[in-house]
Amino acid sequence: MADAVNVGVNLDAFSHAISGVHALRSSVTRVFECLRDGLKYRDSIETREKQFLHEFQEHLQAVNRDLNELERLSGLVGRPSESHPLHNSGLLSLDPVQDKTPLYSQLLQAYKWSNKLQFHAGLASSLLNQQSLKRSANQMGASAKRRPKVQPSTLVLPPQYVDDVISRIGRMFPDLSIELFRPNGTSAVLLVTLGKVLKAVVVMRSLFIDRTIVRGFNENHYSQDGKLDIWTKSQYQVFQKVTDHATTALLHYQLPQMPDVVVRSFMTWLRSYVKLFQSPCQRCGRFLQEGLPPTWRDFRTLEAFHDTCRM
Amino acid sequence: MICVFSVCQVPVVEGKSVQQTVDLLHKKLEQLGAVKQQGSFSVDCETYHATATASGQPSKLLYVMHNSETPLSCMALFEGGPCLVADANFDVLMVKLKSHFQNAKGHKVECRGSKYRYSDFIIRVGTVTMSSSARGISVEVEYCPCVVPGDCWNLIKEFMQSFLGPSVPELPSVFAAKPEGLFVQADCIDTMTQYLELFNKLRKLQMPGGNVRV
């Protein structure tokens, strides 16, 4: 919008023209000052009058010069384009009552904001696309005709099979026990108890882990109507952090073709939290950092780190 | 809710009064980033002694304690012996049992102070008073997310060292003395036992004879 206005305007000549106006103004002021001061004291009247006339003439000539200069410069400046670049939105600016209806200024702000948002969203999507976070086996971008009409086999598994896999994993470790519920249809919800340290609620979608919430051993895991509470966050900061890390973990462990391996790896990782309060951080050696024990467990080595200490 | 509590006594700083030391502790906690909680807490303890046992054994002392964190309960403990958690009406029952248990009126100990919260820790700094004279300072640290004392003792110790300095007492004997070991869930009785030990220690400090009996 600004460019359309400037295309006919020479900004350089514009600034020169403005200084030309200043010069003209000052020379005109000098003329009037000279008139105001009148005759200066000299020896004889003739000298006084001659000097006065001489000065007056000089000042008038200066005014003339400046005026000519300004006319030349204003010729160079050019005209802004006549066509109204703002179209309909510009009509809003024509008769503003700024206090009561600041429509045009708000419109401009909204426009600038949405432009910035679009720009940042573009940057973010290009960064995020670099690392694929898709967990299903579907191919993205296939046209509607070519997309398979039937869902991939790993997403439709008989509940009995899911139960079997989960119970087998539950028997893997002695201090980790898993209870399976199906409160809402066929999706399984697991209550994982880890020693006396924590209890995690894991919401599944067939054999894929969808969400998880980690809460303390002594907290209430059931909502008021007796069902398993899958939404309320833990009231302790340490378990809120562990929930965040667990969510990162379930995004990290991905293998769309073999979901039972994924669940097994996730449970192995979760089991490393049995010593949540006992292990010092492997990097700084301390137990506490900002009041929190080491809550991060490395995905490969299962070593304990503080959230701020992890590499 | 069951959490792990640890109670320890803080010695009064040389040349300062009890109140000044408490203020110093408050300031240290605030520097650490703890936030002061509304209201105050209080723990009190009354001593009763059992009257006239037939076999001439020294009469056992019964301590009845209240904690403002569990306002509806009342805890009764024999020193080193069985303990009981009862309803608040237990006090009335003790009045009715006047013939068997005599109240040692001058021995009431009270601990009152303010609470601070830092991340998942709750710290209660209290002034211990006996017959309205300040005898000492108690600091109780509660780590809420953990229920097993053996797990998080090192954590609590590190936290206490950060504001109390390097001289921090060892694992409270009440946890070590349990027959099942350190890794069983903590109890509210454990907290009260720790307070009782603290009160007795402070009582002995002031009395030259070292004899607790009236």
Boltz contact constraints between the chains, C-beta under 6 A:
constraints:
  - contact:
      token1: [A, 196]
      token2: [B, 147]
      max_distance: 6.0
  - contact:
      token1: [A, 196]
      token2: [B, 148]
      max_distance: 6.0
  - contact:
      token1: [A, 216]
      token2: [B, 145]
      max_distance: 6.0
  - contact:
      token1: [A, 217]
      token2: [B, 147]
      max_distance: 6.0
  - contact:
      token1: [A, 218]
      token2: [B, 1]
      max_distance: 6.0
  - contact:
      token1: [A, 218]
      token2: [B, 2]
      max_distance: 6.0
  - contact:
      token1: [A, 218]
      token2: [B, 147]
      max_distance: 6.0
  - contact:
      token1: [A, 236]
      token2: [B, 120]
      max_distance: 6.0
  - contact:
      token1: [A, 236]
      token2: [B, 145]
      max_distance: 6.0
  - contact:
      token1: [A, 237]
      token2: [B, 119]
      max_distance: 6.0
  - contact:
      token1: [A, 237]
      token2: [B, 120]
      max_distance: 6.0
  - contact:
      token1: [A, 238]
      token2: [B, 120]
      max_distance: 6.0
  - contact:
      token1: [A, 238]
      token2: [B, 145]
      max_distance: 6.0
  - contact:
      token1: [A, 277]
      token2: [B, 146]
      max_distance: 6.0
  - contact:
      token1: [A, 277]
      token2: [B, 151]
      max_distance: 6.0
  - contact:
      token1: [A, 277]
      token2: [B, 152]
      max_distance: 6.0
  - contact:
      token1: [A, 277]
      token2: [B, 155]
      max_distance: 6.0
  - contact:
      token1: [A, 278]
      token2: [B, 151]
      max_distance: 6.0
  - contact:
      token1: [A, 287]
      token2: [B, 154]
      max_distance: 6.0
  - contact:
      token1: [A, 287]
      token2: [B, 155]
      max_distance: 6.0
  - contact:
      token1: [A, 287]
      token2: [B, 158]
      max_distance: 6.0
  - contact:
      token1: [A, 288]
      token2: [B, 158]
      max_distance: 6.0
  - contact:
      token1: [A, 288]
      token2: [B, 159]
      max_distance: 6.0
  - contact:
      token1: [A, 291]
      token2: [B, 118]
      max_distance: 6.0
  - contact:
      token1: [A, 291]
      token2: [B, 119]
      max_distance: 6.0
  - contact:
      token1: [A, 293]
      token2: [B, 155]
      max_distance: 6.0
